[in-house]
Structures are given as structure tokens and as C-alpha cells.
Amino acid sequence: MRRKLLVNAGPAWTRAALIEDGRFAEIRLLPARGEESAWPLRVGDIYMGRIRTVSEPMAAAFVDLGAGPDGIAPLPVDGGRLAEGQAVLVQATGPAFQDKGPRLSLTPHLQGRFAALRPGAGDGLPKAASDSERAALEGLARRADVPHGARLILRMRAAAADSDLVIADIAELAARWGAMQNAAASAAPPVRLTPPWDAAVEAVASFARYNMSEIVFDDAAAFLAAKAAYSASAPDLVECMTLYTDQKPLFQTNDVEAAFEAALSPNVDLPAGGRLVISETPALVAVDIDAGSGVATGDKAKTALAVNEAAAERIAREVRLRALGGQVAVDFLPLERPADQARLLHALETAFVAQGLSPRIGPMASFGVVALAVKRLRLSLLEEMTEDGADAPAPGRRFSLERRVAIALAKLDDALRAAPSAKVRLTAPKDVADAIEGAPRRLKGLAARRGARFEIHADKTLKGEAAHVDIRAV
């Protein structure tokens, strides 16, 4: 499979889109470079927290992290006890959502491309490794310099990778482990121990588990920062990095911008007719399959199975792309024959495995409903982009002001890139224009990249995310 990562370093956000064989597969939304310190908690962040309360009935401790809602850590199962006011080293394993704090682990670990470090001792090798793979992994474990108190976990892909790359990855993890231990020893809780980070570097790290054919940046400073960060630990990634210099905006290649917008819509058209309707609620994600007129004629059972199988493949892709998690209920077209139901469930499992996901899938219930439990790793794309409000872009959701600002500035940035010798005027709703003018650092950065040849105009008649650009020749 050919994988390409596109990194768009915009004035108000950094977006990283993974393209697999020409198809938009995943996306990460990160802050604009230089604004990382204001970004909320990330999954993987490590804190020295302080226990606020312990709930025996819930078997959980609520941990003060210094900002935002308290995190929730499970009580130790090894007999250890936690007390109110106790300082504790924790790691975020799930995002904060609505009024719920992030899920926490009491055993922080560090993830690399080929390995991980966890508290403990010894080495961890994949159980599914063949004899030859196990021999290769054991050889790597013998070469590795593992910090005291850490347990090395080697991934299966390390067996087939260049051994020098694996050892460099472990060395980088060891340096981070030492820095974490030193920071924890002197920290005054509650405080985040995760060191300052760069959005361009994080964009690559988010997808570093994949073998990349190309990593493309549309900003020179982001490109250079990523190259410097990975030059020692991942020279193979550096070899894949290129700087995009065409006038056409990067996300308009491979139709990524259009696909990004489509991923916020509840409706997904199926290639053979019909559509999916994806509804995200606080309790679960509901997916309805609308076959249209596809099962009105012919062999209805055969047609229903075909539509369901096509829907299963697309549902798996959409769950990955939209970062959907938690309980997912799929209302398939009813199938009466047990053999057809078994075939559909197998197709659904196969589709998810192809996307690198392993949900728990229940049996088909009455009227064709199948329940899935998908591990929730981060906020969904819709949650990242919107807040409770009017019905746009989805029922009960509206774009947040910060995201409307990012969308407007992205349009301005794209217009300036596409017309390098023109003046550009951005017309936006008043609240968006005011927010843009109230962040002069972003405008100065945009002027440094594209030239001070733009102006911002507020239009009180515009609503929501509506914003447009006018290009005038100099």
C-alpha cells in the first residue's frame, strides 16, 4: 500500500491527512505552530497530578491535573491504595469529553515507531511472532540500552525493519524516559510533564507507525522543523519528506479539502446506490442504512445482502476517518437467513481489520441492528470542529468560533498562495472577523509567509462559517 502524509501548516491550525492508495483515510487536527502551549490535554500526555477524591464504589480516583476537569484513574488492582492529596504520576489514555474528565493510567508508558517503554522489567515480545521473528526481536532486545525500571515492548514490525532504525527508536524512547523521570522527581503537582512540542513534528508522530512513501509539507518552517526533529531517530522518514511549492493549495490535491468537508456531513453516499446516515449522540453513534429504491425490485434478500456488505466496508472507513468511538449501533437492512447474517458479520469484521481497527461486534439483533464497541482514542472529527448549537453542519451541532476562524483563515491563506501577485480581501461574519483581528500574531505570521497584501472585512449579514475571499490584481 502506498501511503502519503499531507501536512498543512495553516495560520490557525495544523492539519495532517493520511492518503492511502489515493484515498483520504485519516486526519489529525493540531494547533497552529507556535500555539501548542494553549492546546488542551492530548492523549498520551503525562502529568504529575494530585488525587482530589477516591471513590471506592466507582473503583476510581479523581485526579487534579491543574487545568480542565479532573481525570479519572482506576484504582490499583494489586492491592495498592491511593489517598486524597497524594501526588501521582498519570498518563491520559482517553480524551476529556463534554463534562467528563480524561481517562488516566497509573502506569505511564512511552510509544515509539517500533517499540514502547513501560514500568517494569524484562522484555515484551509479540505472542504471535514466528520463530524467525522472535529470534530477530530477541537480538534487538539484547542490543537495546533499556533504562532502569523500564520494560521494553517490541512491536511485530520491528522484526522486519532496519535494525539500526529500531535501536535509534529505542534510544530516543530511553532519552524521553529519563527526562520524564527527572521531571517527575522535581515536579510540584499538579503539572504537565510532557515537554513542549511542535505541531509539525506531532503531525508526523501521529502516523509514524505506518510505512510512508512520502511526507509533504506546505510550509518551509514546518518542513525544516520536522526534518531536524527526526534526523537522528528516523532518517528514513526524513528521506520521505518534501516541501510542496505549487500554487494550488496542498489540500486541494487528492481532493482532500472536499473529503474533509464531506466527513463532517451525516450523509455518506454508497457507490451502488443508497446512503449511510451517521448520527453522533452523547450516548452512542447511530448508523442507518438507507437503500433508497435498491431493494424495491428483484431478489430482495440478495440485494439486501449486497447493500449491507457494501455498507459494512464504508462504515469501517468512516469510523476510522471520523475517529468515531464508543458504542456504535448499525441499523442494517434486515436479513432473514442465518447464513446471510453470518456472512455480513464476517464482512463487517474483515472491513474493520482492513482499517487497523478491532471492535467488539455483537450478533445481529431483531430488525437488523448490530452493536459494536470501538475503542475511543480521541474526540471525533465532528466533536473537534463543532459545539452544541444550530443544525450545521450536523443536527444539533454548529461550528465553534475557533474553527470558523480557522476555516476563514485557511480560505485566505489558500487564496494568497494561489494568487501570489494579487491583493486579497477576506469577508467574514463579524464575530469571525473580530476574532481574526484580535489575534495579531496570526496575521503577522501570515504576512511574513505570503506578504502583507490582504485585508479583513466584517459583514454583519453573514452567519455561521460563511466567509469568502475576493482576489484583485495588483
LINWOVEN-V60049 format. One record per helix or strand. SS is the DSSP state (H for helix, E for strand). FROM is the first residue (numbers start at 0). TO is the last residue. If there is no record, write none. Layout:
# LINWOVEN-V60049
ss=SS from=FROM to=TO
ss=SS from=FROM to=TO
This chain:
# LINWOVEN-V60049
ss=E from=2 to=8
ss=E from=13 to=19
ss=E from=22 to=29
ss=H from=35 to=37
ss=E from=45 to=54
ss=E from=59 to=63
ss=E from=70 to=73
ss=E from=86 to=91
ss=E from=96 to=96
ss=E from=99 to=99
ss=E from=102 to=104
ss=E from=108 to=110
ss=E from=114 to=118
ss=E from=122 to=123
ss=H from=130 to=142
ss=E from=149 to=153
ss=H from=155 to=158
ss=H from=162 to=185
ss=E from=190 to=191
ss=H from=198 to=204
ss=E from=213 to=216
ss=H from=219 to=229
ss=H from=234 to=239
ss=E from=240 to=242
ss=H from=249 to=261
ss=E from=266 to=268
ss=E from=274 to=279
ss=E from=284 to=289
ss=H from=299 to=321
ss=E from=325 to=330
ss=H from=337 to=353
ss=E from=359 to=363
ss=H from=365 to=367
ss=E from=368 to=373
ss=H from=380 to=384
ss=E from=385 to=387
ss=E from=391 to=393
ss=E from=396 to=398
ss=H from=400 to=417
ss=E from=421 to=428
ss=H from=429 to=436
ss=H from=439 to=449
ss=E from=453 to=458
ss=E from=466 to=472
